[in-house]
């Protein structure tokens, strides 16, 4: 988490992701922090990387969007296109 991400709410986003994963007892998912990606105006950013699929980067993520990303993308394999920078 870079400073701009933290200022934009990245800590709350990460907490929401970890909480949602725990609530759903999802295992085998790695959650990591990164440094600055140089996209300050899009923070908080969340990357979802699934084996055999292209990375999806979500922008302007808040705690509610983070929970929906877990459900829609990780659980149901349906990326949320309107929040994505890349697909």
C-alpha positions in Angstrom: 0.0 0.0 0.0 1.5 3.3 -1.1 0.7 6.5 0.7 -1.8 7.6 -1.9 -3.6 4.2 -1.6 -3.8 4.4 2.2 -5.1 8.0 2.0 -7.8 6.8 -0.5 -8.9 3.9 1.8 -6.8 0.9 0.9 -6.5 -0.3 4.5 -10.3 -0.5 4.8 -10.5 -2.3 1.4 -7.9 -4.9 2.4 -9.8 -5.4 5.7 -13.0 -6.0 3.8 -11.4 -8.5 1.4 -9.9 -10.4 4.3 -13.1 -10.4 6.2 -15.2 -11.6 3.3 -12.7 -14.4 2.5 -12.9 -15.4 6.2 -16.7 -15.2 6.4 -17.0 -17.5 3.3 -14.3 -19.8 4.5 -12.4 -19.4 1.2 -9.0 -21.1 1.3 -6.1 -21.1 -1.2 -6.4 -17.4 -1.9 -3.3 -15.2 -1.4 -3.8 -11.5 -0.5 -0.8 -9.3 -0.6 0.0 -5.6 -0.5 2.0 -3.8 -3.1 3.7 -0.4 -3.3 2.8 2.5 -5.5 1.6 1.5 -9.0 1.8 5.1 -10.3 -2.0 5.3 -10.7 -2.7 7.6 -7.8 -5.9 9.0 -9.3 -7.4 5.4 -9.4 -6.6 4.3 -5.9 -7.5 2.1 -4.1 -6.6 -0.5 -6.7 -7.2 -4.2 -6.4 -5.7 -6.8 -8.7 -7.3 -10.2 -9.2 -5.0 -12.8 -10.7 -6.5 -16.2 -11.3 -4.5 -19.0 -12.9 -5.0 -19.2 -16.6 -6.8 -15.9 -16.8 -5.7 -12.3 -17.5 -5.1 -10.1 -14.5 -8.0 -7.7 -13.7 -7.3 -4.4 -12.0 -10.2 -2.7 -10.3 -10.1 1.0 -9.5 -11.7 3.3 -6.9 -12.5 0.3 -4.8 -14.2 0.8 -1.4 -15.1 -1.8 1.2 -18.5 -2.6 -0.4 -17.0 -3.0 -3.9 -14.2 -5.1 -2.4 -16.8 -7.5 -0.9 -18.6 -7.7 -4.2 -15.4 -8.4 -6.1 -14.8 -11.4 -3.8 -18.3 -12.7 -4.4 -18.6 -11.9 -8.1 -15.1 -12.4 -9.4 -13.4 -14.9 -7.0 -16.4 -17.0 -6.1 -18.6 -16.8 -9.2 -15.9 -16.1 -11.8 -17.7 -13.0 -13.2 -15.3 -10.0 -13.4 -17.1 -6.7 -12.7 -16.3 -4.9 -16.0 -17.5 -1.4 -15.0 -14.9 -1.2 -12.2 -12.0 -2.7 -14.1 -9.1 -0.8 -15.7 -8.1 -4.1 -17.5 -9.8 -7.3 -18.2 
